[in-house]
Amino acid sequence: MNVCIVGTGYVGLVSAACFAEMGNAITCVDVNPDVVEMLSNGHVHIWEPGLEELVQRNYAEKRLTFTTSLQEGIEKCDVVFVTVGTPSSEDGSCDLCYVEQVAREIGSVMTTPKIIVDKSTVPVGTADFVSSLVQEELDKRGESIDFTVVSNPEFLKEGDAVNDFMKPDRVIVGTDDENAAATLGELYAPFARSREKLIVMGVRSAEMTKYAANCMLATKISFINEVANICERVGADVRDVRTGIGSDHRIGYEFIYPGVGYGGSCFPKDVKALIHTAHQYEYKPELLEAVDNVNKRQKKRMAERLVEYFEPQGGVEGKTLALWGIAFKANTDDTREAASLTIIEELTAKGMRIRAFDPVAGEKVKDRFADNDLVEIVDEQYAALEGAQALMVVTEWHQFRTPDFDRVKEQLTAPILFDGRNLYNAKTMAEKGFAYFCVGRKAD
């Protein structure tokens, strides 16, 4: 099948590479000529395990091509996927300016019937909006060309996106057009050989499903973090509580890991967007608002505990914190809405120095902190420790799970460790002589 994918961001490039891997002819369109040139030279601008090899192989075998011309991209295609960014506006709404731009351009250059697929995360009603824009451009040209707009939300986890695309739990297609549903079913059939995974529903239901899924997962995270904060006060251990409630199959263990709050490009944006949509329809989504507020508070919690610890010692001003982890989670270089950024902001505002390390995201954020004399991004894990008054672990990278604790103690001025991911055992840390603070357990 000939497919055009507009936008080579996270969703677009993963989708393109995986579709090409199954033998389809994929043309990727991006407005940034530097990105197109980079991809055409075999280099990927997104850090995602397994993606670069997939792109290189399919580009070499001519199943994957890149261009800045939308007209060239859609000329021979049957299906056009829109995978451009939909960032949050200041009011929490979803900014559809890039979607609108693409929709108008499709309408202005298409010459044959198309199935236009919204794969970007967009609010309910966007397919109708896109359809009206395409039709408006066709009317301007005096053309009558058949097209349909379909919703096909993505459910990819950063850090495991290629595997998620290759082995999806489900493929949601929102349309009432039988031909469009059959075409998308054919395109996705190689990814569903073990069982039927295609779920066809109304376009607005498909759009809503994406938001409902992410908001449900965000709710589980905020719930366990709220429980963790209560555990710290009452003397319970949230890790035991998690084991107890997770064994109930109605709850399960997934997404009930307490920590420093959720971040990234999806959960924060999608929770805010659904809240905004609810308000547009004169409904107050109290649960979703609470999920968002708990998460904002949780991002500050470890910084607050550190400040509380050092308060009797003259406060944090002038002291140095070694920070392990900047990305919002492991196996990605994405720092959008990362808790680390909130922690750094909170502590440097009080005069504390931060020496941070991240195996992938470190290089990416050096420019961000170039003007902040209190922040230093280092290139080696243990270099962050030298002369620091405490260590805080914020991202659950594998290399942080079993560090050389003797070396950590030797390089810190005192053995003080704040564990924002509950990576370590409290009893073991006590035996090693650390003052140890984690999430959801009162410090001994």
C-alpha positions as CSV (number, residue, x, y, z in Angstrom):
1,M,0.0,0.0,0.0
2,N,1.2,3.5,-0.7
3,V,1.0,5.6,2.4
4,C,2.0,9.2,3.2
5,I,2.8,10.3,6.7
6,V,2.8,14.0,7.4
7,G,5.1,14.8,10.3
8,T,8.2,12.9,11.3
9,G,8.0,13.5,15.0
10,Y,7.7,10.7,17.6
11,V,4.4,9.2,16.3
12,G,5.0,9.8,12.7
13,L,8.5,8.3,12.4
14,V,7.7,5.2,14.4
15,S,4.5,4.6,12.4
16,A,6.4,5.2,9.1
17,A,9.2,2.8,10.0
18,C,6.9,0.1,11.2
19,F,4.5,0.3,8.2
20,A,7.5,0.2,5.9
21,E,8.9,-2.9,7.7
22,M,5.7,-4.7,6.7
23,G,6.4,-4.0,3.0
24,N,4.4,-0.8,2.4
25,A,5.8,2.1,0.4
26,I,5.9,5.1,2.9
27,T,6.6,8.7,2.0
28,C,7.3,10.9,5.0
29,V,6.7,14.7,4.8
30,D,8.3,17.2,7.1
31,V,8.5,21.0,6.8
32,N,11.9,21.0,8.3
33,P,14.6,20.5,5.5
34,D,17.3,19.8,8.1
35,V,15.2,16.9,9.6
36,V,14.5,15.5,6.1
37,E,18.2,15.7,5.2
38,M,19.2,14.0,8.5
39,L,16.7,11.2,8.0
40,S,17.8,10.8,4.3
41,N,21.4,10.3,5.6
42,G,20.3,7.5,7.9
43,H,20.3,9.5,11.2
44,V,17.3,9.7,13.5
45,H,16.5,12.9,15.4
46,I,14.5,11.0,18.1
47,W,16.0,8.7,20.7
48,E,13.9,5.6,20.7
49,P,15.3,2.0,21.1
50,G,15.3,0.1,17.8
51,L,14.0,3.0,15.7
52,E,17.2,4.1,14.0
53,E,18.0,0.6,12.7
54,L,14.4,0.2,11.4
55,V,14.6,3.5,9.6
56,Q,18.0,2.8,8.1
57,R,17.0,-0.6,6.8
58,N,13.7,0.5,5.2
59,Y,15.3,3.6,3.7
60,A,18.1,1.4,2.2
61,E,15.5,-0.9,0.7
62,K,13.6,2.1,-0.7
63,R,10.4,1.4,1.2
64,L,10.8,4.6,3.2
65,T,11.5,8.0,1.6
66,F,11.5,11.6,3.0
67,T,10.5,14.9,1.4
68,T,9.5,18.4,2.3
69,S,6.8,18.5,-0.4
70,L,3.3,17.5,0.6
71,Q,2.2,17.4,-3.0
72,E,4.9,14.9,-3.8
73,G,4.1,12.9,-0.7
74,I,0.4,12.5,-1.4
75,E,0.6,12.2,-5.2
76,K,0.4,8.4,-5.4
77,C,-0.8,7.5,-1.9
78,D,-4.0,5.8,-0.9
79,V,-3.9,6.9,2.7
80,V,-2.5,10.1,4.4
81,F,-1.7,10.0,8.1
82,V,-1.6,13.4,9.9
83,T,1.0,13.0,12.7
84,V,1.9,16.6,13.5
85,G,2.3,18.0,17.0
86,T,-0.7,19.2,19.0
87,P,0.9,21.1,21.9
88,S,-1.0,22.6,24.9
89,S,-2.1,26.2,24.8
90,E,-1.8,28.3,27.9
91,D,-5.4,27.5,28.8
92,G,-4.8,23.8,28.6
93,S,-6.6,23.4,25.2
94,C,-5.0,21.5,22.4
95,D,-3.4,23.8,19.8
96,L,-4.5,22.5,16.4
97,C,-2.6,25.1,14.3
98,Y,-0.4,22.4,12.7
99,V,-3.3,20.1,12.0
100,E,-5.2,23.0,10.4
101,Q,-2.2,23.9,8.2
102,V,-1.8,20.3,7.0
103,A,-5.6,19.9,6.4
104,R,-5.7,23.0,4.3
105,E,-2.6,22.0,2.3
106,I,-4.0,18.5,1.6
107,G,-7.2,20.1,0.3
108,S,-5.2,22.5,-1.9
109,V,-3.0,19.9,-3.6
110,M,-4.9,16.5,-3.7
111,T,-5.9,15.3,-7.1
112,T,-7.3,11.8,-6.3
113,P,-9.5,10.3,-3.6
114,K,-7.9,10.0,-0.2
115,I,-8.4,8.5,3.2
116,I,-7.1,11.1,5.6
117,V,-6.2,9.7,9.0
118,D,-5.9,11.8,12.2
119,K,-3.2,10.0,14.2
120,S,-2.2,13.0,16.2
121,T,-3.8,13.3,19.6
122,V,-6.7,15.7,18.9
123,P,-9.9,16.8,20.8
124,V,-13.3,15.3,20.0
125,G,-14.7,16.9,16.9
126,T,-11.3,17.4,15.1
127,A,-12.1,14.9,12.3
128,D,-15.2,17.0,11.5
129,F,-13.0,20.2,11.6
130,V,-10.4,18.7,9.3
131,S,-13.1,17.5,6.9
132,S,-14.5,21.0,6.7
133,L,-11.1,22.5,6.0
134,V,-10.2,20.1,3.2
135,Q,-13.6,20.6,1.7
136,E,-13.2,24.4,1.9
137,E,-9.9,24.2,0.0
138,L,-11.5,21.9,-2.7
139,D,-14.3,24.3,-3.1
140,K,-11.9,27.2,-3.6
141,R,-10.4,25.1,-6.5
142,G,-13.7,24.2,-7.9
143,E,-12.8,20.5,-7.5
144,S,-15.0,17.6,-6.5
145,I,-12.8,14.8,-5.1
146,D,-13.9,12.1,-2.7
147,F,-12.2,11.9,0.7
148,T,-13.0,10.7,4.2
149,V,-11.4,11.7,7.5
150,V,-10.7,8.8,9.9
151,S,-9.6,8.9,13.6
152,N,-6.8,6.3,14.4
153,P,-5.3,7.3,17.7
154,E,-1.9,6.0,18.7
155,F,-1.1,4.2,22.0
156,L,2.7,4.1,22.0
157,K,4.8,4.2,25.1
158,E,8.0,6.2,24.8
159,G,10.9,3.9,25.3
160,D,9.0,0.9,23.9
161,A,7.2,2.4,20.9
162,V,8.5,0.1,18.2
163,N,7.4,-3.0,20.1
164,D,4.0,-1.3,20.9
165,F,3.4,-0.6,17.2
166,M,4.5,-4.0,16.1
167,K,2.4,-5.8,18.8
168,P,-0.5,-3.5,19.6
169,D,-3.1,-4.3,22.2
170,R,-5.8,-2.9,19.9
171,V,-6.1,-0.7,16.8
172,I,-8.9,1.9,17.1
173,V,-10.4,3.2,13.8
174,G,-13.1,5.8,14.1
175,T,-15.2,6.0,10.9
176,D,-18.6,5.1,9.5
177,D,-17.1,4.6,6.0
178,E,-16.9,0.8,5.3
179,N,-14.3,1.3,2.6
180,A,-12.0,3.3,4.9
181,A,-12.4,0.8,7.7
182,A,-11.5,-2.1,5.3
183,T,-8.5,-0.2,4.0
184,L,-7.2,0.5,7.5
185,G,-7.9,-3.1,8.4
186,E,-5.8,-4.3,5.5
187,L,-2.9,-1.9,6.4
188,Y,-2.9,-3.1,10.0
189,A,-3.5,-6.8,9.4
190,P,0.2,-7.8,9.6
191,F,0.3,-6.4,13.1
192,A,-2.6,-8.6,14.3
193,R,-1.8,-12.1,13.1
194,S,-2.5,-13.8,16.5
195,R,-6.0,-12.3,17.0
196,E,-8.3,-9.7,15.7
197,K,-7.3,-6.3,17.1
198,L,-9.2,-3.9,14.9
199,I,-12.0,-2.0,16.7
200,V,-14.2,0.1,14.5
201,M,-16.3,2.8,16.2
202,G,-17.7,6.3,15.6
203,V,-15.1,8.9,14.9
204,R,-15.9,10.9,18.0
205,S,-15.8,7.8,20.2
206,A,-12.3,7.0,18.7
207,E,-11.1,10.5,19.5
208,M,-12.5,10.2,23.0
209,T,-10.9,6.8,23.5
210,K,-7.4,8.2,23.3
211,Y,-8.0,10.8,25.9
212,A,-9.9,8.4,28.2
213,A,-7.1,5.9,28.0
214,N,-4.3,8.4,28.9
215,C,-6.4,10.0,31.6
216,M,-7.2,6.6,33.2
217,L,-3.4,5.8,33.4
218,A,-2.6,9.3,34.7
219,T,-5.3,8.8,37.3
220,K,-3.7,5.5,38.5
221,I,-0.4,7.3,38.9
222,S,-1.8,10.2,40.8
223,F,-3.9,7.8,43.0
224,I,-0.8,5.8,44.1
225,N,1.2,9.0,44.7
226,E,-1.6,10.4,46.9
227,V,-1.7,7.1,48.8
228,A,2.1,7.3,49.1
229,N,2.0,10.7,50.7
230,I,-0.5,9.4,53.2
231,C,1.6,6.4,53.9
232,E,4.6,8.6,54.8
233,R,2.4,10.3,57.5
234,V,0.8,7.3,59.0
235,G,3.8,5.0,59.1
236,A,2.8,2.6,56.3
237,D,5.0,1.5,53.4
238,V,3.4,2.2,50.0
239,R,5.4,-0.7,48.4
240,D,3.6,-3.2,50.7
241,V,0.3,-1.4,50.0
242,R,1.0,-1.6,46.2
243,T,1.6,-5.3,46.5
244,G,-1.6,-5.7,48.4
245,I,-3.9,-3.8,46.1
246,G,-2.1,-4.9,42.9
247,S,-2.9,-8.5,43.6
248,D,-6.6,-7.7,43.0
249,H,-7.0,-8.5,39.3
250,R,-9.5,-5.6,39.1
251,I,-6.7,-3.2,40.0
252,G,-3.5,-4.9,38.8
253,Y,0.1,-3.8,39.2
254,E,0.5,-1.6,36.1
255,F,0.8,2.2,36.6
256,I,0.7,2.0,40.4
257,Y,4.3,2.7,41.0
258,P,4.7,5.7,43.3
259,G,7.3,8.3,42.3
260,V,7.9,11.9,41.3
261,G,4.8,12.2,39.2
262,Y,4.1,11.7,35.5
263,G,5.5,13.8,32.7
264,G,6.3,13.5,29.0
265,S,4.4,14.6,25.9
266,C,1.1,12.8,26.5
267,F,-0.3,12.5,30.0
268,P,0.0,16.1,31.1
269,K,-1.2,17.5,27.8
270,D,-4.1,15.0,27.4
271,V,-5.4,15.4,31.0
272,K,-5.4,19.2,30.5
273,A,-7.0,18.9,27.1
274,L,-9.9,16.7,28.3
275,I,-10.4,19.1,31.2
276,H,-10.7,22.0,28.8
277,T,-13.1,20.0,26.5
278,A,-15.3,19.3,29.5
279,H,-15.4,23.0,30.4
280,Q,-16.3,23.8,26.8
281,Y,-19.4,21.6,27.2
282,E,-20.2,23.2,30.6
283,Y,-19.1,20.2,32.7
284,K,-16.8,20.3,35.7
285,P,-14.4,17.3,35.6
286,E,-13.5,17.3,39.3
287,L,-11.7,13.9,39.2
288,L,-9.5,15.0,36.3
289,E,-8.7,18.3,37.9
290,A,-7.7,16.5,41.0
291,V,-5.4,14.1,39.0
292,D,-3.7,17.2,37.5
293,N,-3.3,19.0,40.8
294,V,-1.9,15.9,42.6
295,N,0.6,15.5,39.9
296,K,1.8,19.1,40.0
297,R,2.2,18.8,43.7
298,Q,4.0,15.4,43.5
299,K,6.7,16.9,41.2
300,K,7.7,19.2,44.0
301,R,7.5,16.7,46.8
302,M,11.0,15.3,46.8
303,A,12.4,18.8,46.6
304,E,10.3,19.8,49.6
305,R,11.6,16.8,51.6
306,L,15.2,17.7,50.8
307,V,14.6,21.3,51.9
308,E,13.0,20.0,55.1
309,Y,16.0,17.8,55.8
310,F,18.6,20.5,55.3
311,E,16.6,23.3,57.1
312,P,18.2,22.6,60.5
313,Q,21.6,22.7,58.8
314,G,21.3,26.2,57.5
315,G,19.1,25.4,54.5
316,V,20.0,24.4,51.0
317,E,21.5,27.6,49.8
318,G,25.1,27.1,48.8
319,K,24.9,23.3,49.0
320,T,25.1,21.0,46.0
321,L,22.7,18.2,45.0
322,A,23.8,15.4,42.7
323,L,20.9,14.6,40.4
324,W,20.7,11.3,38.6
325,G,18.1,11.4,35.8
326,I,16.6,14.3,33.7
327,A,14.4,12.5,31.2
328,F,10.8,12.1,32.4
329,K,11.3,8.4,32.3
330,A,13.9,5.8,31.3
331,N,14.6,4.8,27.7
332,T,13.8,8.2,26.2
333,D,15.5,11.6,25.8
334,D,12.1,13.4,26.3
335,T,12.2,16.0,29.1
336,R,8.9,17.6,28.4
337,E,7.0,18.1,31.7
338,A,9.8,16.1,33.5
339,A,9.8,16.2,37.3
340,S,13.5,16.8,37.2
341,L,12.9,20.2,35.7
342,T,10.5,21.1,38.5
343,I,12.9,19.9,41.1
344,I,15.8,21.9,39.6
345,E,13.6,25.0,39.4
346,E,12.5,24.6,43.0
347,L,15.9,24.1,44.5
348,T,17.9,26.6,42.4
349,A,15.3,29.2,43.4
350,K,16.5,28.6,47.0
351,G,20.2,28.9,46.0
352,M,21.1,25.2,45.8
353,R,23.5,24.0,43.1
354,I,22.6,21.1,40.9
355,R,25.0,18.8,39.3
356,A,23.0,16.5,37.0
357,F,23.6,13.5,34.9
358,D,21.4,11.6,32.4
359,P,22.8,9.0,30.0
360,V,20.6,10.2,27.1
361,A,18.9,13.5,27.9
362,G,21.9,15.2,29.4
363,E,23.3,16.6,26.2
364,K,19.9,17.7,25.1
365,V,19.3,20.0,28.1
366,K,22.7,21.6,28.3
367,D,21.5,24.6,26.3
368,R,18.4,24.9,28.4
369,F,20.5,25.6,31.5
370,A,23.3,27.4,29.9
371,D,22.3,30.7,31.6
372,N,21.8,29.2,35.0
373,D,25.1,29.3,36.9
374,L,23.7,27.0,39.6
375,V,23.1,24.1,37.2
376,E,25.9,21.9,35.7
377,I,25.2,19.0,33.4
378,V,27.9,16.4,33.5
379,D,28.8,13.5,31.2
380,E,29.5,10.8,33.7
381,Q,27.3,9.3,36.4
382,Y,29.7,9.5,39.3
383,A,31.1,12.9,38.3
384,A,27.8,14.3,39.5
385,L,28.6,13.2,43.1
386,E,31.9,14.8,43.8
387,G,31.6,17.1,46.8
388,A,27.7,17.1,46.7
389,Q,25.8,17.1,50.0
390,A,23.2,14.6,48.8
391,L,22.1,12.4,45.8
392,M,18.7,12.4,44.4
393,V,17.5,9.7,41.8
394,V,14.8,11.0,39.6
395,T,14.8,8.7,36.5
396,E,14.7,4.9,36.7
397,W,17.6,4.2,34.2
398,H,18.9,0.7,34.5
399,Q,22.4,1.9,35.4
400,F,21.0,3.6,38.5
401,R,19.5,0.4,39.9
402,T,22.6,-1.2,41.3
403,P,25.2,1.5,41.6
404,D,28.5,1.2,43.5
405,F,27.2,2.5,46.9
406,D,30.7,2.5,48.4
407,R,31.8,4.9,45.6
408,V,28.6,7.0,46.2
409,K,29.4,7.3,49.9
410,E,33.0,8.1,49.2
411,Q,32.2,11.0,46.8
412,L,29.4,12.6,48.7
413,T,30.2,14.8,51.7
414,A,27.6,12.7,53.6
415,P,25.7,9.5,52.7
416,I,22.3,11.1,52.0
417,L,20.1,9.7,49.3
418,F,16.7,10.8,48.1
419,D,15.1,8.0,45.9
420,G,12.3,9.4,43.8
421,R,11.7,6.1,42.1
422,N,11.9,3.7,45.0
423,L,14.7,1.8,43.3
424,Y,16.5,0.7,46.5
425,N,15.6,-1.3,49.6
426,A,15.3,0.8,52.8
427,K,16.8,-1.9,55.0
428,T,19.8,-2.4,52.7
429,M,20.4,1.3,52.5
430,A,20.3,1.6,56.3
431,E,22.9,-1.3,56.6
432,K,25.1,0.6,54.1
433,G,24.9,3.7,56.4
434,F,22.8,6.0,54.2
435,A,20.2,8.4,55.4
436,Y,17.6,7.2,52.9
437,F,14.4,8.9,51.8
438,C,12.0,7.3,49.3
439,V,8.4,7.8,48.2
440,G,5.6,6.5,50.4
441,R,7.6,5.4,53.4
442,K,8.5,7.4,56.5
443,A,12.2,7.9,56.9
444,D,13.7,5.8,59.8
